[in-house]
């Protein structure tokens, strides 16, 4: 990885790092949404409806409406199922980041 970064321009490396950070923020928000801590879950739900999330979607070229639909659907599941689905979503994000 280090050799790859050295071959890239510093701007490209910064953009790639920022992209990974954005995906990690998304991953954590999904996990927080499935938290048994109601405050954390509510804050995550609010995040998905925020301007910050809209900007993240623009940066990483995600369809915000599709994500919001998934988030709302996820909240309809019981906690155990929600956690399993959130972990599956997190694994998919990992594949995107580290592929």
SULGI-V954079 format. One record per residue. N is the residue number from 1. RES is the residue in three letters. BURIAL is b if it has 9 or more other C-alpha atoms within 8 Angstrom, else e. Layout:
n:res:burial
N:RES:BURIAL
N:RES:BURIAL
This chain:
n:res:burial
1:UNK:e
2:UNK:e
3:UNK:e
4:UNK:e
5:UNK:b
6:UNK:e
7:UNK:e
8:UNK:b
9:UNK:e
10:UNK:e
11:UNK:e
12:UNK:e
13:UNK:b
14:UNK:e
15:UNK:e
16:UNK:e
17:UNK:e
18:UNK:e
19:UNK:b
20:UNK:b
21:UNK:e
22:UNK:b
23:UNK:b
24:UNK:b
25:UNK:e
26:UNK:e
27:UNK:b
28:UNK:e
29:UNK:b
30:UNK:b
31:UNK:b
32:UNK:b
33:UNK:b
34:UNK:b
35:UNK:b
36:UNK:e
37:UNK:e
38:UNK:e
39:UNK:e
40:UNK:b
41:UNK:b
42:UNK:b
43:UNK:b
44:UNK:b
45:UNK:b
46:UNK:e
47:UNK:b
48:UNK:b
49:UNK:b
50:UNK:e
51:UNK:e
52:UNK:e
53:UNK:b
54:UNK:b
55:UNK:e
56:UNK:b
57:UNK:b
58:UNK:e
59:UNK:e
60:UNK:b
61:UNK:e
62:UNK:e
63:UNK:e
64:UNK:e
65:UNK:e
66:UNK:e
67:UNK:b
68:UNK:b
69:UNK:e
70:UNK:e
71:UNK:b
72:UNK:e
73:UNK:e
74:UNK:b
75:UNK:b
76:UNK:e
77:UNK:e
78:UNK:e
79:UNK:b
80:UNK:e
81:UNK:e
82:UNK:b
83:UNK:b
84:UNK:e
85:UNK:b
86:UNK:b
87:UNK:b
88:UNK:e
89:UNK:b
90:UNK:b
91:UNK:e
92:UNK:e
93:UNK:b
94:UNK:e
95:UNK:e
96:UNK:e
97:UNK:e
98:UNK:e
99:UNK:e
